[in-house]
Each structure stands twice: as C-alpha cells, then as structure tokens.
Amino acid sequence: MGSKIYVGGLPYSATEQELSDLFGRHGSVASARIITDKFTGQSRGFGFVEMSSDAEVQAAVAALNGTEMGGRTLTVNEARPQEPRTGGGGFGGGKRDPY
C-alpha cells in the first residue's frame, strides 16, 4: 500500500471528490478525506490523500505542492504518523472547599 499525503490550505468549499480528482492526475487515489470540525461539520481547510504507490506519492507531492486551488496555495507533503495525544486540558481535577 502507498503512503498518505497531507494537503493543507484547501479552500473551505473543496469536496473530497475534487481532492480525489486533483490527485488522480498523478496516479491512482485509494482514498481522499477532508477533515471537518466535529461540531459544525465545516471543513478545517486540510485533508489527507492515500495513493497506491510511493512513486505516485512522490510525483503528486512534487507536482502539487505550492500550487493553487480555489485561490488558496496548497501545502502538500508526505503525512507524518499521528502522535499520541496527551492530557485532558480544561476543567476539574482539584478538590473543592466544602465550606
């Protein structure tokens, strides 16, 4: 299986089909996913594309990094593995004064 590609700077109106079509010009796209806000469903302006071979990944990165889509400049590079998340953040944890 090929590698995942990170695609940043996507127009908020971009669809997964448009992303797949864009990368499809450079090889076989296994999947294309745009990341959305879990509360609003709005695009967060980035996504991931998975291609069938490493050679296709390299070709797509070289061809598309720095190009424009919908008036925005794309940042395209090989995705890094997701790092484990730490800590909760936010509320709670302390003792309350009962008085």
C-alpha positions in Angstrom: 0.0 0.0 0.0 1.2 3.5 -0.7 1.6 6.4 1.7 -0.7 9.1 3.0 -0.3 12.7 1.8 -1.1 15.7 3.9 -2.9 18.5 2.0 -3.1 21.9 3.7 -4.5 25.2 2.5 -7.6 23.7 1.0 -10.5 26.0 0.2 -13.3 25.5 2.7 -15.6 24.8 -0.2 -13.5 21.9 -1.6 -15.1 18.5 -1.7 -13.5 15.1 -1.3 -14.3 14.3 -5.0 -12.4 17.4 -6.1 -9.5 16.4 -4.0 -9.5 12.9 -5.4 -9.8 14.3 -9.0 -6.8 16.7 -8.4 -4.5 13.9 -7.2 -5.9 11.4 -9.7 -4.0 13.2 -12.4 -0.8 11.9 -10.8 -1.7 8.3 -10.0 -4.3 6.0 -8.5 -6.1 7.5 -5.5 -7.0 4.9 -2.8 -8.8 7.5 -0.6 -9.3 11.2 -0.2 -10.6 12.7 3.0 -11.2 16.3 4.1 -11.1 16.9 7.8 -14.1 18.7 9.3 -15.0 20.3 12.6 -16.8 17.8 14.7 -19.4 20.3 15.9 -20.2 22.4 12.9 -19.3 19.9 10.1 -17.3 22.7 8.3 -14.1 21.9 6.6 -11.0 22.7 8.6 -9.0 23.5 5.4 -6.9 20.4 5.3 -7.2 16.7 4.4 -5.4 13.5 3.5 -5.0 11.6 0.3 -3.8 8.0 0.1 -2.2 6.8 -3.1 -1.4 3.3 -4.4 2.4 3.6 -4.6 5.2 5.6 -3.1 6.2 6.7 -6.6 2.8 8.2 -7.2 3.0 9.9 -3.8 6.3 11.5 -4.7 5.0 12.6 -8.1 1.9 14.2 -6.6 3.9 16.0 -3.9 6.4 17.4 -6.4 3.6 18.5 -8.8 1.1 19.9 -6.4 3.0 21.5 -3.5 2.7 25.3 -3.8 0.0 25.2 -6.5 -3.3 27.0 -6.1 -6.8 25.6 -5.6 -9.7 27.9 -5.3 -7.4 30.9 -4.7 -5.5 29.3 -1.9 -2.0 27.9 -2.0 -1.7 24.2 -1.2 0.8 22.7 1.1 1.4 19.1 0.0 3.8 16.7 1.7 4.0 13.2 2.9 1.9 12.8 6.1 3.7 12.1 9.4 2.3 9.4 11.7 -0.2 10.8 14.2 1.4 11.5 17.5 -0.3 10.2 20.6 -2.4 12.9 22.4 -1.7 13.7 26.0 -3.6 15.1 28.8 -7.1 16.3 29.0 -7.0 20.0 29.5 -9.7 22.1 30.8 -11.8 21.6 33.9 -11.8 19.6 37.1 -9.2 17.8 39.0 -9.0 19.9 42.1 -10.6 19.4 45.5 -13.4 21.7 46.4 -13.7 23.5 49.7 -16.9 22.2 51.3 -17.4 25.4 53.2 
